[in-house]
Amino acid sequence: MFLEGFGSKHKHQGLQGFRQFLTMLSWAWILLPVVAAISDPDWEAFKHKYQKSYSSKGEETARYQLFKATKQRVEHLNKLNGEPAFGITWMADRYEEEKYKRGHRKPKGFVPVAPVRNSTGARTATAVDWRLTEAVTPIKNQGQCGSCWAFSATEAIESQLILASGGRYDIALSPQQIASCAPSTGTYGCQGCNGGFTEGAYEYLKTVPGLANSFYIPYQQSLTESTETVACPTAKVEAMDGPMMQLSGGYAAVTGYSYAVKPCTEGSCEHQDLKGLAAALEESPISVCVNAGVWNDYTGGVLSAAACGPMGADYQDHCVMAVGFNATAAKPYWIVRNSWASTWGMQGYIYLEMAKNTCGLADDATIPQVKVDLSEEEAQEAAARRMAMRRAEHSVPPRQRDSRACHSAADGRVRIEVLRCYDVFIEAQYVNVVVDMFNGGDLVDGLNTHRRAFGRVPNAQLARLAKQMMSAVAHVHGLSIIHRDVKGENFLADRPDIGDPDVKVALSDFGTAMRIEKGEMVSGRVGTPAFWAPEIYVGTYDFAVDVWAVGVTTFILLTGALPYEGEDAICARPGPKGTNDLTMPFYCSQLGADFLRQTMKKDVSDRPLAKEAVRHRWLTTQQNDAALVDECPPEEEVQAKSRVSQYRNCIFSALGGLTMYCCSALGYCMDSMCDQNEVEAAAARWSSKSKASTGGSILGVTDKDILEKQTTDLTKQISINLMEHQVSMKQ
């Protein structure tokens, strides 16, 4: 051995050093997977989508392990559920204590003593959705505080106040007051951000003037980190009904509460009164407490009892609000509102399987009692408005048929996307056509209702609607019929909420339709000009105009605006063959943007047939986590370093080289922040586009006022886009 030549001391030191070397080598092998770069496309896509960054490689490795565990859990839950309802969300790399908070806790030995409400009668409606009325206030966000019980009670009180007053008192109330002030002793047992229960909230409110509005006592718990419960503003609560009440705003006086159905306090709770719960929901929204252990991974669809887990009272950990049900869906469901912000689930809502007491929905269902002082005349008006709201929430789809389809008014073939004609008869000067009844109105009505209640139509749902619209057009084209007035007003929905995944739409109003042969061209400017394809202005056209109109309708459902304003914009040449001048919002999915550009090709020879468009990937693949358009202007070839730099380029392009060194409306000097080559290239591209659309360069405009107005308008639009982008980043 080479160590034999050394003395005993050196030999010992040599062995010790060798052992230290081996130890270090073994640790290196152990640590190697930790510091090695992670090669996982899903992980990279996740980080990009949710703008994730980590303080060190070690932290990223730990977060990646959580991400992998989430993927496995999601796959397992979807198998249990029988259909997709779970997915990768922004919480996929978070520890349990960092996720959305739950906080339902009842004091040990609590005995329910409140009465059980006797609903006015057995359930008669097949679908109820209080979201379609003013009785449901906007989605709230409890943040990193276990105050769900306070939010559930607050939301239920808001709904009862609106119903009791007929909408006269539509007030956003204060969950902070309940979370901070409900006592932790005696029969209350509420611990603020550390948990509580709705019955304790109601009992507390019986001892004070009422529940204040959210401006008088705003929510102060952190939305991003766990903090101590804010102290109770006792002086404000005591002064709520004092001489300054008119300045401090309204409040809700709570006199008690009742149970919608008999509560379950022990055991499995598998046999709760679900019919009674549905009957109670016909009268008003209801506060409910549930087992929400798997809800953090929920992304949309109907959550089954099997996937949600135990429904017993011991498993309840979260309080929310039931706002309706749909017994006509292929898989009937309860509609439940959460308080985890509108970015969670289906814009703040979740659907629970209706056939069972899913998640323990019926274990602890409460209805607060609110006192409202109204004159006799006001009370009569409130009663009438309350009845109107109850009629509105009965969203009953058209009667179900064995065929689940409708006949085309033009032909006897069966088709679900086209309205079926039953009879035609003449009465006095009117021709009466008997068709399917669609209670939801047209798509324009549905879009307005959805945007007021939820905001934009989700990408996946927009694809479902577009598929139905294009399928209807493909069907009538297969019968050699051109519609010539395809638009949102002529698509009828079977329910008011077009965001419902089960909504069905059908093409109607064949007043301008005509039969033509393949290859035949027709003329005549009929229908609605805003939906006309360029070739209608030229003079002759064929089936392709209906495909264009479906594209326009889909764009309106996406943005709420027309893609082109007026004949000049519609007929303007887009540029080289194969290009498209259609500007897409950044929140549109890439596949959705491609569908819109294909269907609105200005060169009719490039536009697909309806039967081809209906097979587009956007319409035939799942769109839950589709990538978004991230470009400005559309079809930009130069990849900008960030969206801010893209908007800078847009500003410089609008100026068209008028100045390369100036301070813009964004409030900082641009010349020090822009890459010169990038700016010049962008200016050249936009200069060429402006020539194609206006007949000359922006710099060729001689009227200074026109130039300044164009620049001002563009800057305003960029500011709006920047604000929208900042909001989307915060969400």
C-alpha positions in Angstrom: 0.0 0.0 0.0 1.2 3.5 -0.7 0.5 4.4 3.0 3.1 2.0 4.3 6.0 4.4 3.7 4.6 6.9 6.2 4.9 6.9 9.9 2.0 5.8 12.1 0.9 9.5 12.6 1.0 10.3 8.9 -0.7 7.0 8.2 -3.5 7.9 10.5 -3.8 11.3 9.0 -3.8 9.9 5.5 -6.6 7.4 6.4 -8.6 10.2 8.1 -8.3 12.4 5.0 -9.2 9.6 2.7 -12.4 8.9 4.7 -13.2 12.6 4.6 -12.8 12.6 0.9 -15.2 9.6 0.6 -17.7 11.2 2.9 -17.7 14.4 0.7 -18.0 12.3 -2.4 -21.0 10.5 -1.0 -22.7 13.8 -0.1 -22.0 15.1 -3.5 -23.9 12.2 -5.0 -26.7 12.8 -2.6 -26.9 16.5 -3.4 -26.4 16.1 -7.1 -30.1 15.6 -7.9 -30.8 18.7 -5.7 -28.6 21.2 -7.6 -29.0 19.7 -11.0 -31.1 21.6 -13.5 -34.7 20.4 -13.8 -35.6 19.3 -17.2 -39.4 19.1 -17.3 -41.5 21.0 -20.0 -44.6 20.9 -17.8 -42.6 22.6 -14.9 -41.3 25.3 -17.3 -44.7 25.9 -18.7 -46.1 26.1 -15.1 -43.5 28.7 -14.0 -44.1 30.8 -17.1 -47.8 30.8 -16.8 -47.9 31.8 -13.2 -44.7 33.9 -13.2 -43.0 31.7 -10.6 -39.5 32.5 -9.4 -37.5 31.0 -6.5 -34.7 32.3 -4.2 -32.4 29.4 -4.9 -32.0 26.1 -6.8 -32.7 24.3 -3.5 -36.0 26.0 -3.1 -36.9 25.4 -6.7 -36.1 21.7 -6.3 -38.4 21.5 -3.2 -41.2 23.3 -5.1 -40.8 21.0 -8.0 -41.3 18.0 -5.8 -44.6 19.6 -4.6 -45.5 20.2 -8.2 -44.9 16.5 -9.1 -47.0 15.4 -6.1 -49.8 17.7 -7.3 -49.8 16.2 -10.7 -50.1 12.7 -9.3 -52.8 13.8 -6.9 -54.8 15.5 -9.7 -54.6 12.4 -11.9 -55.9 10.2 -9.0 -58.7 12.6 -8.2 -59.9 12.8 -11.8 -60.0 9.0 -11.9 -62.1 9.0 -8.7 -64.3 11.7 -10.2 -65.0 9.8 -13.4 -64.4 13.0 -15.5 -62.0 15.9 -15.4 -62.6 18.3 -12.5 -59.1 18.9 -11.2 -56.0 20.4 -12.7 -52.8 22.3 -12.2 -53.4 25.7 -10.6 -51.1 28.4 -9.3 -51.0 26.5 -6.0 -49.4 23.4 -7.5 -46.0 24.2 -6.0 -47.3 25.3 -2.5 -47.2 23.7 0.9 -50.6 23.0 2.5 -50.4 26.0 4.8 -49.8 28.3 1.8 -52.9 27.3 0.0 -56.4 28.8 0.2 -57.6 28.8 3.8 -60.4 26.9 5.4 -61.7 27.7 8.8 -65.0 26.0 9.9 -64.7 25.1 13.6 -67.6 24.4 16.0 -67.1 24.4 19.7 -67.0 20.9 21.2 -70.5 19.8 22.3 -72.4 22.4 20.3 -76.1 21.5 20.1 -78.2 23.0 17.3 -81.4 24.7 18.8 -82.6 26.9 15.9 -85.7 25.7 14.1 -85.8 24.0 10.8 -87.6 26.0 8.1 -90.6 24.5 6.5 -90.3 25.2 2.8 -93.5 26.4 1.2 -93.9 23.1 -0.8 -92.2 20.3 -2.5 -89.6 21.1 -5.1 -91.2 22.1 -8.4 -88.3 23.6 -10.4 -85.8 21.5 -12.3 -83.2 24.2 -12.3 -82.5 27.2 -10.1 -79.7 29.8 -10.4 -79.7 32.8 -8.1 -76.6 34.1 -9.8 -78.9 35.4 -12.6 -80.6 37.8 -10.1 -79.4 40.7 -8.0 -79.8 38.5 -4.9 -76.2 37.2 -5.2 -73.5 39.8 -4.6 -70.1 39.6 -6.4 -67.5 36.9 -5.4 -65.4 37.8 -2.4 -61.8 36.9 -1.3 -61.1 35.9 2.3 -57.3 35.9 1.6 -54.9 34.1 3.9 -57.4 34.1 6.8 -59.6 31.2 8.0 -62.6 33.5 8.0 -64.8 31.4 5.5 -67.5 31.1 8.2 -67.7 34.9 8.5 -67.9 35.3 4.7 -70.5 32.6 4.3 -72.7 34.3 7.0 -72.1 37.7 5.4 -73.1 36.5 1.9 -76.2 34.8 3.2 -77.2 38.0 5.1 -76.6 40.1 2.0 -78.9 37.9 -0.1 -81.7 37.9 2.6 -81.4 41.7 2.8 -81.8 42.1 -0.9 -84.7 39.7 -1.1 -86.5 41.2 2.0 -86.2 44.7 0.6 -86.9 43.8 -3.0 -83.5 45.0 -4.0 -83.9 48.4 -2.3 -81.0 47.6 0.1 -78.3 46.0 -2.1 -75.4 46.6 0.3 -72.0 45.0 0.5 -71.6 44.0 4.1 -68.6 43.5 6.4 -67.2 40.0 7.0 -64.4 41.7 9.0 -66.8 42.8 11.7 -67.9 39.1 12.2 -64.3 37.8 12.1 -63.0 40.4 14.5 -65.9 40.8 16.9 -67.7 37.4 17.3 -66.7 36.3 20.8 -64.5 33.3 21.4 -66.2 32.4 24.7 -69.5 31.0 25.7 -71.8 29.6 23.0 -70.0 31.6 20.3 -66.6 29.8 20.2 -65.3 31.9 17.2 -61.6 32.4 16.8 -61.4 34.9 13.9 -58.8 33.8 11.3 -58.3 30.6 13.3 -61.8 29.5 12.6 -65.5 29.8 13.6 -69.0 28.8 12.6 -72.0 30.5 11.0 -74.3 29.9 13.9 -71.9 31.7 16.2 -71.8 34.6 13.7 -75.6 34.9 13.8 -75.7 34.7 17.6 -73.2 37.5 17.8 -75.1 39.7 15.4 -78.3 39.4 17.5 -76.5 41.2 20.3 -75.4 44.3 18.3 -77.3 46.8 16.1 -76.4 44.8 13.0 -73.8 43.9 10.4 -72.1 47.1 9.0 -71.4 47.8 5.4 -68.0 47.0 4.0 -67.0 50.7 3.6 -67.7 51.5 7.2 -65.7 48.4 8.5 -63.6 47.2 5.5 -61.8 43.9 5.2 -58.2 44.3 6.5 -56.8 40.7 6.6 -54.0 40.1 4.3 -54.7 38.5 0.9 -51.2 37.1 0.5 -50.0 36.0 3.9 -51.3 34.7 7.3 -51.7 37.4 9.9 -53.3 37.9 13.3 -57.0 38.7 13.3 -57.6 42.5 13.3 -59.0 43.8 16.6 -62.7 44.5 16.8 -63.6 48.1 16.0 -66.0 48.2 19.1 -66.6 52.0 18.9 -67.7 51.8 15.3 -70.0 48.9 16.0 -71.7 50.7 18.9 -72.1 53.9 16.8 -73.6 52.0 13.8 -77.2 53.1 14.5 -76.3 56.4 16.1 -76.7 60.0 14.9 -74.0 59.5 12.2 -75.7 56.5 10.6 -76.6 58.4 7.5 -73.0 59.2 6.9 -71.6 55.8 7.9 -74.0 54.0 5.6 -76.5 51.2 5.9 -76.3 48.0 7.9 -78.3 44.7 8.2 -80.2 44.0 11.4 -80.1 40.2 12.1 -82.8 38.8 14.4 -81.9 35.1 14.2 -81.6 32.1 11.8 -83.0 28.8 10.9 -81.9 25.6 9.3 -82.9 24.8 5.7 -83.0 21.1 6.6 -82.4 19.1 9.8 -78.7 19.5 10.6 -76.4 16.4 10.9 -74.0 16.6 13.9 -72.5 13.1 13.9 -72.1 10.0 11.9 -71.7 9.7 8.1 -74.5 12.1 7.2 -75.3 10.1 4.0 -79.1 10.5 4.3 -79.7 14.2 4.5 -82.9 15.7 3.1 -81.7 16.7 -0.3 -85.2 17.3 -1.7 -85.8 19.7 1.2 -82.5 21.5 0.5 -83.6 22.0 -3.2 -87.0 23.3 -2.1 -85.3 25.8 0.2 -83.0 26.9 -2.6 -86.1 27.8 -4.6 -86.8 30.5 -2.0 -83.3 31.9 -1.4 -79.5 31.2 -1.4 -78.3 29.3 1.6 -75.2 29.3 3.8 -73.7 25.8 3.8 -70.6 24.2 5.4 -68.7 21.4 3.6 -65.6 19.2 3.5 -63.4 21.1 1.1 -60.2 19.1 1.5 -59.7 18.6 -2.2 -61.1 21.9 -3.4 -57.7 23.6 -3.9 -57.1 21.4 -7.0 -60.6 22.0 -8.5 -60.6 23.7 -11.9 -64.1 23.1 -13.3 -66.8 20.6 -14.0 -69.0 18.5 -11.6 -67.2 17.3 -8.5 -68.5 13.8 -7.5 -69.2 12.6 -3.9 -66.6 9.9 -4.5 -63.8 12.4 -5.3 -64.8 14.9 -2.6 -64.5 12.4 0.2 -66.4 11.9 3.5 -69.6 13.9 4.0 -69.9 13.5 7.8 -70.0 16.5 10.2 -66.6 15.7 11.6 -65.0 16.4 8.2 -66.5 19.9 7.7 -63.8 22.4 7.4 -65.1 25.2 5.1 -68.3 27.4 4.8 -69.6 28.7 1.5 -73.0 29.4 0.0 -75.4 27.3 -2.2 -77.0 29.4 -4.9 -78.9 26.9 -7.0 -79.0 23.5 -8.8 -79.5 22.0 -12.2 -81.4 18.7 -12.3 -81.6 18.7 -16.1 -77.9 18.3 -16.7 -76.4 15.0 -17.9 -74.9 14.9 -14.4 -77.1 17.0 -12.1 -75.3 19.4 -9.8 -75.6 21.9 -7.0 -74.2 25.4 -7.7 -72.0 26.6 -4.9 -70.3 29.9 -4.3 -66.8 30.1 -2.7 -64.9 33.0 -1.1 -61.5 32.3 -2.7 -61.7 35.0 -5.3 -63.1 34.8 -8.9 -59.8 33.4 -10.1 -60.6 30.1 -8.4 -62.7 27.2 -9.8 -65.3 28.3 -12.3 -65.0 32.1 -11.7 -65.4 31.6 -8.0 -68.0 28.8 -8.2 -68.0 25.0 -8.0 -70.5 22.4 -9.1 -71.2 19.4 -6.7 -72.9 16.2 -7.7 -76.6 16.5 -6.8 -77.5 12.9 -6.4 -75.8 12.7 -3.0 -74.9 14.8 0.0 -71.6 15.7 -1.8 -69.0 17.2 0.5 -71.6 17.2 3.3 -73.5 20.1 1.6 -76.7 19.5 3.6 -75.1 18.9 7.0 -75.2 22.5 8.2 -77.4 24.7 5.9 -78.5 27.9 7.5 -80.7 30.8 6.5 -80.3 34.1 8.5 -83.3 36.3 9.4 -83.0 40.0 8.5 -85.3 42.8 9.8 -86.2 45.5 7.3 -88.3 48.5 8.1 -90.5 49.4 5.1 -93.7 51.4 4.6 -96.8 49.5 3.5 -96.2 50.8 -0.1 -92.6 49.9 0.0 -93.4 46.4 1.3 -95.8 45.8 -1.5 -93.2 46.9 -4.1 -90.6 44.7 -2.4 -92.9 41.7 -2.5 -93.5 42.2 -6.2 -89.8 42.5 -7.0 -89.0 39.5 -4.8 -91.4 37.4 -6.8 -89.8 38.7 -10.0 -86.4 37.6 -8.8 -87.7 34.2 -7.8 -89.1 33.8 -11.3 -85.8 34.8 -12.8 -83.8 32.3 -10.8 -85.9 29.4 -12.1 -83.7 28.8 -15.1 -85.6 25.9 -16.6 -84.1 24.4 -19.8 -86.5 23.4 -22.6 -88.3 20.1 -22.1 -86.1 17.0 -22.6 -86.9 14.7 -25.5 -85.7 11.3 -26.3 -83.9 12.6 -29.3 -82.4 15.6 -27.4 -82.4 17.4 -30.7 -84.3 19.8 -32.9 -85.5 19.7 -36.5 -84.2 22.3 -38.9 -86.9 24.6 -40.0 -85.7 24.1 -43.5 -85.5 20.3 -43.5 -86.8 17.3 -41.6 -83.3 16.0 -40.5 -82.6 15.9 -36.8 -80.1 18.4 -35.5 -79.5 19.8 -32.0 -77.9 23.1 -33.1 -80.8 24.2 -35.3 -84.3 25.3 -34.2 -87.0 22.8 -34.8 -90.3 23.9 -36.5 -93.5 22.2 -35.3 -96.2 24.2 -37.1 -97.0 27.2 -39.1 -100.4 28.9 -39.1 -101.9 32.3 -40.3 -103.8 34.5 -37.9 -105.2 37.8 -39.1 -102.2 39.5 -40.7 -99.6 37.4 -38.9 -97.8 34.3 -39.9 -97.2 32.3 -36.7 -94.3 29.7 -36.5 -94.3 27.3 -33.6 -90.7 26.4 -32.6 -88.8 25.0 -29.6 -88.9 27.2 -26.5 -85.5 28.5 -25.4 -85.8 30.2 -22.0 -82.4 31.7 -22.1 -83.0 34.3 -24.8 -80.3 35.0 -27.5 -76.5 35.0 -27.2 -76.4 38.7 -26.8 -78.7 38.6 -23.8 -76.6 35.7 -22.4 -73.3 37.6 -23.0 -74.6 40.7 -21.2 -75.9 38.6 -18.2 -72.6 36.7 -18.0 -70.4 39.7 -18.2 -72.3 41.5 -15.5 -72.1 38.5 -13.2 -68.8 36.9 -14.0 -66.8 38.9 -16.5 -65.3 37.4 -19.7 -66.6 34.1 -21.1 -63.9 31.5 -20.3 -61.8 30.2 -23.2 -63.0 26.6 -22.8 -66.7 27.7 -22.7 -66.2 30.0 -25.7 -64.9 27.0 -27.7 -68.0 25.0 -26.8 -70.3 27.8 -28.0 -68.3 28.3 -31.2 -68.4 24.6 -32.0 -72.2 24.6 -31.6 -72.5 27.7 -33.8 -70.3 26.4 -36.5 -72.0 23.0 -36.4 -75.3 24.6 -37.0 -73.9 26.5 -40.0 -72.3 23.3 -41.4 -75.6 21.5 -41.1 -77.6 24.0 -43.0 -74.9 24.3 -45.6 -75.1 20.5 -46.0 -78.7 21.1 -47.0 -77.6 23.6 -49.6 -79.0 26.5 -47.6 -77.2 29.8 -47.0 -78.4 31.6 -43.9 -77.1 35.2 -44.7 -77.9 36.6 -41.2 -75.8 34.6 -38.8 -75.2 36.7 -35.6 -75.6 36.5 -31.8 -79.2 37.6 -31.8 -80.1 34.6 -34.0 -78.6 32.0 -31.8 -81.0 31.1 -29.0 -79.8 29.6 -25.6 -81.7 27.1 -23.5 -80.7 28.9 -20.3 -79.7 32.5 -19.4 -76.1 31.6 -18.3 -74.1 31.0 -21.4 -71.2 30.2 -19.1 -72.8 26.9 -18.1 -70.9 24.0 -19.7 -74.2 22.3 -20.5 -75.8 25.3 -22.3 -77.2 24.5 -25.7 -77.6 27.1 -28.5 -79.6 26.8 -31.7 -79.6 28.7 -34.9 -82.9 30.5 -35.7 -84.5 33.2 -37.9 -84.3 31.8 -41.5 -86.0 34.9 -42.9 -83.1 35.7 -45.2 -82.1 32.1 -45.9 -82.2 30.6 -49.4 -81.3 27.4 -51.1 -78.3 27.5 -53.6 -76.4 24.9 -55.5 -72.7 24.2 -55.0 -70.7 26.7 -56.9 -73.6 29.1 -57.3 -73.1 32.7 -56.4 -75.8 35.0 -55.1 -76.1 38.8 -54.7 -78.2 41.1 -52.5 -77.2 42.9 -49.3 -79.4 41.3 -46.7 -78.9 40.6 -43.0 -76.8 42.8 -40.6 -74.0 44.9 -42.1 -71.7 44.5 -39.0 -71.5 40.8 -39.8 -71.1 41.1 -43.6 -68.0 39.5 -45.1 -65.9 41.6 -47.6 -67.3 39.8 -50.6 -70.9 41.0 -49.8 -69.7 44.6 -50.4 -68.1 43.4 -53.7 -71.4 42.0 -55.0 -71.5 38.2 -55.2 -70.9 35.6 -52.5 -71.7 32.1 -51.4 -71.7 29.9 -48.2 -68.5 31.4 -46.9 -70.3 34.6 -45.7 -71.9 32.5 -42.9 -68.5 31.2 -41.8 -67.2 34.8 -41.5 -70.3 35.7 -39.5 -69.6 32.9 -37.0 -66.1 34.3 -36.6 -67.5 37.8 -35.9 -70.0 36.4 -33.4 -67.3 34.4 -31.6 -65.1 37.5 -31.5 -67.9 39.5 -29.9 -68.4 36.8 -27.3 -64.7 37.0 -26.5 -64.2 40.8 -26.4 -67.6 42.4 -26.3 -66.7 44.4 -29.4 -66.7 44.1 -33.2 -63.5 42.9 -34.9 -64.0 45.5 -37.6 -65.9 48.8 -37.6 -67.6 49.7 -40.8 -67.1 48.9 -44.5 -63.7 50.5 -44.9 -62.2 48.3 -42.1 -63.9 45.1 -43.3 -62.8 45.6 -46.9 -59.3 46.9 -46.2 -56.6 44.7 -47.7 -54.8 42.8 -44.9 -51.4 42.9 -46.6 -49.5 40.0 -48.3 -51.5 36.9 -49.1 -51.9 34.7 -46.1 -51.6 37.4 -43.5 -54.4 38.8 -41.3 -54.9 42.3 -39.8 -57.2 41.1 -37.0 -55.9 42.3 -33.6 -56.3 39.7 -30.8 -56.5 40.5 -27.1 -53.8 38.9 -25.0 -56.3 36.9 -23.0 -57.4 34.9 -26.1 -56.0 31.4 -26.4 -53.6 30.8 -29.2 -55.9 28.1 -30.8 -58.9 30.5 -30.4 -57.0 33.3 -32.1 -56.1 30.9 -35.0 -59.8 29.9 -35.3 -60.9 33.5 -35.5 -58.2 34.4 -38.0 -59.1 31.5 -40.2 -62.8 32.1 -40.2 -62.3 35.8 -40.9 -59.9 35.5 -43.8 -60.6 38.5 -46.0 -59.7 36.5 -49.1 -62.6 34.1 -49.5 -60.5 31.5 -51.2 -58.4 31.2 -48.0 -61.4 30.9 -45.7 -62.4 27.3 -44.7 -65.7 25.7 -45.3 -68.0 25.3 -42.3 -67.5 21.5 -42.3 -63.7 22.2 -42.2 -63.9 24.9 -39.5 -66.0 22.7 -37.2 -63.0 20.3 -37.1 -60.5 23.1 -36.0 -58.3 22.0 -33.1 -59.8 24.8 -30.8 -63.2 23.1 -31.1 -62.1 19.5 -30.8 -59.5 19.6 -28.0 -59.9 20.3 -24.3 -59.1 24.0 -23.6 -58.8 24.3 -19.8 -55.2 25.4 -19.8 -54.7 26.6 -23.3 -51.8 29.0 -23.9 -52.7 32.6 -24.4 -51.9 35.1 -27.1 -49.0 37.2 -26.0 -48.3 39.5 -28.8 -48.6 43.2 -29.8 -49.3 43.9 -32.6 -50.8 40.6 -33.9 -48.6 38.2 -35.8 -45.5 40.1 -34.5 -42.4 38.4 -35.8 -40.0 40.1 -33.3 -40.3 38.5 -29.8 -40.4 41.4 -27.4 -38.5 41.1 -24.1 -41.7 41.8 -22.2 -45.2 43.1 -22.7 -44.1 46.6 -21.5 -41.5 46.7 -24.3 -44.2 45.6 -26.8 -46.4 48.5 -25.8 -43.4 50.9 -26.1 -42.9 49.6 -29.6 -46.6 50.2 -30.4 -46.2 53.8 -29.3 -43.1 54.4 -31.4 -44.8 52.7 -34.3 -47.7 55.1 -34.0 -45.4 58.0 -34.0 -43.8 56.4 -37.2 -40.4 57.9 -36.6 -41.8 61.4 -35.9 -39.4 61.4 -33.0 -37.1 58.7 -31.6 -36.3 60.5 -28.4 -39.3 61.7 -26.5 -41.2 61.3 -23.2 -44.5 59.4 -23.7 -47.8 59.5 -21.8 -46.6 56.5 -19.8 -44.6 59.0 -17.8 -40.9 58.1 -18.5 -38.4 58.8 -21.2 -38.5 56.1 -23.8 -35.2 56.7 -25.6 -33.1 55.3 -22.8 -35.2 52.1 -22.6 -35.7 51.0 -26.2 -33.5 49.0 -28.4 -32.9 51.2 -31.5 -33.0 48.3 -34.1 -36.2 47.0 -32.5 -37.9 50.4 -32.6 -36.9 51.0 -36.3 -38.1 47.6 -37.3 -41.4 48.0 -35.6 -41.9 51.5 -37.1 -41.2 50.1 -40.5 -43.7 47.3 -40.1 -46.5 49.6 -38.8 -45.7 52.2 -41.5 -46.3 49.6 -44.2 -49.6 48.6 -42.5 -50.8 52.1 -42.3 -50.2 52.6 -46.0 -52.2 49.5 -46.8 -55.2 50.6 -44.7 -55.2 54.4 -45.2 -53.6 54.8 -48.6 -50.6 56.6 -47.2 -48.1 56.7 -44.4 -49.0 58.3 -41.1 -46.2 60.8 -41.8 -48.0 61.7 -45.0 -51.0 63.1 -43.2 -50.9 66.9 -43.6 -53.5 67.7 -41.0 -51.7 68.1 -37.7 -54.9 67.7 -35.7 -55.7 64.4 -37.3 -52.2 63.1 -36.5 -52.4 64.3 -32.9 -55.8 62.7 -32.4 -54.6 59.3 -33.8 -51.6 59.4 -31.5 -53.8 60.3 -28.5 -56.3 57.6 -29.2 -53.7 55.0 -29.6 -52.0 56.1 -26.3 -55.3 55.9 -24.5 -55.9 52.4 -25.8 -52.3 51.3 -24.8 -52.9 52.7 -21.3 -56.2 50.7 -21.1 -54.3 47.6 -22.3 -51.6 48.1 -19.7 -54.1 48.4 -16.9 -55.9 45.2 -18.1 -52.5 43.4 -18.2 -51.6 44.6 -14.7 -55.0 43.4 -13.4 -54.4 40.0 -15.0 -50.9 39.8 -13.5 -52.3 40.5 -10.0 -54.9 37.7 -10.5 
